[in-house]
Amino acid sequence: MRQPAVRLVCLGRVPYAELLGLQDRWLRRLQAEPGIEAPSGTEAGALLLCEPAGPVYTAGLRGGLTPEETARLRALGAEVRVTGRGGLATFHGPGQLLCHPVLDLRRLGLRLRMHVASLEACAVRLCELQGLQDARARPPPYTGVWLDDRKICAIGVRCGRHITSHGLALNCSTDLTWFEHIVPCGLVGTGVTSLSKELQRHVTVEEVMPPFLVAFKEIYKCTLISEDSPN
């Protein structure tokens, strides 16, 4: 039986709004397709990857930023956006890998909780491949991937009619001082970290992309085809 295919779209370093725009186009595309179980080998959606070109604070469906906080963050030179993902406030910026899988979960045989657990497993596997063997997911209310009490990867997703959007943000060489201006994901008393900080060397988004894709294919049991590949 052929594995379901996921179209790989690597945007490079782009404004966050460009990622959201492409995500919306893929959402409309999948929502317009028949909502039936797909035969093996059918495309299940797209994996959108990028590195944010500038600093952006985002709030999720549960809020996380007051009007006063929004004004203060914008005064720092950051963009502030309200998104449709789950969770509270977090930060996106240069040196961070953003992964937004826009997927019809039925075509992958997944439920939403399995999808979130799979995203966490991808980040854990990437950390392990980089030599960080202690990376792990934690039970609620903690989401994402952690090294002790330091969060290295945030996860927030949206799912409607079995179709997912948003995803994960993994700190590679992110300027972590941006996180000092918020309570990331609403979790008091926890810290943030990055691959560069943990490994004591500069780790780029470009460096971690190949091992991340290996992990994604293994965990989601799919094949990846580049956007300019034939169907």
Disulfide bonds with the S-S distance in Angstrom:
none
